[in-house]
Amino acid sequence: MTARLLIVGPQGSGKGTQGVRIAEAFGVPAISTGDTFRAAIRDQTPLGVEVKAIIEAGNLVPDEVTSAVVRERLAQDDAAPGFLLDGYPRNLGQVNDLDAFLESRDEQLDAVIELSVPRQESIDRLITRAAEQGRTDDTAEVIAHRLSIYENETAPILGVYGERGLVVSIDGVGTLDEITERIVTALVARGLTPQG
């Protein structure tokens, strides 16, 4: 049984935490773009060296490089039975890159999990997290700006996947366990089977 999943949600929606939990439940690796970049940089792969130079110059990693790093990670053995992607694709160009990669392997996505959280809830969570972690640069204005980028660039991918009937919209407000249970229940309803 395979499970090829994406998890999408604004900053502060809890998608990183839920992504790891859902990946464990379905026995597939959770692949976060940030972690993948860090691993490529640490292992000094040719792409990792390129990403490091881009980041150190203070630039955003371009789509084609991001897609190449993700393809490299998805080609590893542990991702053969499936994966859960967190933070990719982030825009419509990356959706096309992922489509082409999966098509080349005769694979397709099983579901796109949308963690739905009211904007103010996201802001409140991020402000609390910033305070707990002593991150003074995470002001309400900075957080609102990041959420606007999500709404303008990433949210449109849900329209594309929605047209394909892949989006599973989950209420992202509640306890960690409640939200995990909602996601698992919705995926089981789509015919996916958790491990164990």
C-alpha positions as CSV (number, residue, x, y, z in Angstrom):
1,M,0.0,0.0,0.0
2,T,1.4,3.4,-1.0
3,A,0.6,6.8,0.4
4,R,1.8,9.8,-1.6
5,L,0.6,12.9,0.3
6,L,1.1,16.6,0.5
7,I,0.3,18.7,3.6
8,V,-0.6,22.3,3.0
9,G,-1.4,25.0,5.4
10,P,-0.4,28.5,6.5
11,Q,2.4,29.1,8.9
12,G,1.2,28.3,12.4
13,S,-1.3,25.7,11.2
14,G,0.7,22.9,12.8
15,K,1.5,21.2,9.4
16,G,5.1,20.4,10.4
17,T,3.9,18.5,13.5
18,Q,1.0,16.9,11.8
19,G,3.1,16.0,8.8
20,V,5.5,13.9,10.9
21,R,2.6,12.2,12.8
22,I,0.7,11.4,9.6
23,A,3.9,10.1,7.8
24,E,4.5,7.8,10.8
25,A,0.9,6.6,10.8
26,F,1.2,5.6,7.1
27,G,4.8,4.4,7.2
28,V,6.3,6.9,4.8
29,P,9.0,9.5,5.2
30,A,8.0,13.1,6.1
31,I,9.9,15.3,3.6
32,S,10.1,18.9,4.6
33,T,11.7,21.2,2.0
34,G,13.7,22.9,4.8
35,D,15.0,19.6,6.2
36,T,15.8,18.4,2.6
37,F,17.8,21.6,2.0
38,R,19.7,21.3,5.3
39,A,20.5,17.6,4.6
40,A,21.8,18.4,1.1
41,I,24.0,21.2,2.5
42,R,25.3,19.0,5.3
43,D,26.1,16.1,2.9
44,Q,27.7,18.6,0.5
45,T,25.9,17.2,-2.5
46,P,26.4,19.3,-5.7
47,L,22.8,20.7,-5.2
48,G,23.5,21.2,-1.5
49,V,26.6,23.3,-2.4
50,E,24.5,25.3,-4.8
51,V,21.6,25.9,-2.3
52,K,24.1,26.9,0.4
53,A,25.6,29.6,-1.9
54,I,22.1,30.9,-2.7
55,I,21.0,31.1,0.9
56,E,24.3,32.6,2.1
57,A,23.8,35.3,-0.5
58,G,20.5,36.1,1.1
59,N,18.4,34.9,-1.9
60,L,15.4,32.6,-2.2
61,V,16.1,29.3,-3.7
62,P,14.7,29.3,-7.2
63,D,11.9,26.8,-8.2
64,E,14.1,24.7,-10.5
65,V,16.7,24.2,-7.7
66,T,14.1,23.5,-5.1
67,S,12.4,21.0,-7.4
68,A,15.8,19.3,-8.2
69,V,16.5,18.9,-4.5
70,V,13.1,17.4,-3.8
71,R,13.4,15.1,-6.8
72,E,16.8,13.9,-5.5
73,R,15.1,13.2,-2.1
74,L,12.1,11.4,-3.6
75,A,14.4,9.1,-5.6
76,Q,15.8,7.7,-2.4
77,D,14.7,4.1,-1.5
78,D,12.7,5.0,1.6
79,A,10.4,7.2,-0.5
80,A,9.6,4.3,-2.9
81,P,6.4,3.2,-1.0
82,G,5.3,6.8,-0.7
83,F,6.0,10.1,1.1
84,L,4.5,13.1,2.8
85,L,5.7,16.4,1.4
86,D,5.6,19.5,3.6
87,G,6.5,22.9,2.1
88,Y,6.6,21.7,-1.5
89,P,5.1,22.4,-3.9
90,R,4.8,26.0,-2.8
91,N,3.5,27.6,-6.0
92,L,2.0,26.6,-9.4
93,G,5.4,26.2,-11.1
94,Q,6.5,23.7,-8.5
95,V,3.1,21.8,-9.0
96,N,4.1,21.4,-12.6
97,D,7.6,20.2,-11.7
98,L,6.1,17.6,-9.2
99,D,3.5,16.5,-11.8
100,A,6.3,15.8,-14.4
101,F,8.4,13.9,-11.9
102,L,5.6,11.7,-10.7
103,E,4.4,11.1,-14.3
104,S,7.9,10.0,-15.2
105,R,7.7,7.3,-12.5
106,D,4.1,6.4,-13.4
107,E,2.9,7.6,-10.0
108,Q,0.4,10.1,-8.7
109,L,-0.7,11.8,-5.5
110,D,-3.2,10.1,-3.3
111,A,-4.3,13.1,-1.3
112,V,-3.5,16.8,-0.5
113,I,-4.2,17.5,3.2
114,E,-5.3,21.1,3.7
115,L,-5.0,22.2,7.3
116,S,-7.5,25.0,7.6
117,V,-6.9,27.5,10.4
118,P,-8.4,31.0,10.7
119,R,-5.8,33.7,10.0
120,Q,-6.0,35.2,13.5
121,E,-5.4,31.8,15.0
122,S,-2.3,31.4,12.9
123,I,-1.0,34.8,14.0
124,D,-1.8,34.1,17.7
125,R,0.0,30.7,17.5
126,L,3.1,32.2,15.8
127,I,3.3,35.2,18.2
128,T,3.1,32.7,21.2
129,R,5.8,30.5,19.5
130,A,8.1,33.5,18.9
131,A,7.8,34.5,22.5
132,E,8.5,31.0,23.8
133,Q,11.6,30.7,21.5
134,G,12.7,34.3,22.1
135,R,12.4,35.3,18.4
136,T,12.0,39.0,18.6
137,D,11.9,39.4,14.8
138,D,8.6,37.5,14.6
139,T,6.3,40.6,15.1
140,A,2.6,40.6,14.2
141,E,3.5,42.6,11.0
142,V,6.2,40.1,9.9
143,I,3.8,37.2,10.5
144,A,1.0,38.9,8.6
145,H,3.3,39.5,5.7
146,R,4.4,35.8,5.6
147,L,0.7,34.7,5.7
148,S,0.0,37.1,2.8
149,I,2.7,35.4,0.8
150,Y,1.1,32.0,1.6
151,E,-2.3,33.2,0.6
152,N,-1.1,34.7,-2.7
153,E,1.4,32.0,-3.8
154,T,0.7,28.8,-2.1
155,A,-3.1,28.8,-1.5
156,P,-3.7,28.8,-5.3
157,I,-2.2,25.3,-5.6
158,L,-5.2,24.0,-3.6
159,G,-7.4,25.2,-6.5
160,V,-5.4,23.0,-8.9
161,Y,-5.5,20.0,-6.6
162,G,-9.1,20.6,-5.8
163,E,-10.1,20.4,-9.4
164,R,-8.4,16.9,-9.4
165,G,-10.5,15.9,-6.4
166,L,-7.4,15.4,-4.2
167,V,-7.9,18.0,-1.5
168,V,-9.0,16.8,2.0
169,S,-9.8,19.9,4.0
170,I,-9.2,19.4,7.8
171,D,-10.2,21.7,10.6
172,G,-6.8,22.6,12.1
173,V,-8.1,23.9,15.4
174,G,-8.1,21.5,18.4
175,T,-5.7,19.3,20.3
176,L,-2.8,17.6,18.4
177,D,-4.5,14.2,18.8
178,E,-7.9,15.5,17.6
179,I,-6.4,17.0,14.5
180,T,-4.3,13.9,13.7
181,E,-7.4,11.7,14.2
182,R,-9.4,13.9,11.7
183,I,-6.6,13.6,9.1
184,V,-6.3,9.8,9.5
185,T,-10.0,9.3,9.3
186,A,-10.3,11.4,6.2
187,L,-7.4,9.5,4.5
188,V,-8.9,6.1,5.5
189,A,-12.2,7.3,3.9
190,R,-10.1,7.8,0.6
191,G,-8.9,4.2,0.8
192,L,-5.5,4.7,2.4
193,T,-4.5,2.3,5.1
194,P,-2.4,3.3,8.2
195,Q,0.4,1.0,9.2
196,G,-0.1,-1.2,12.3
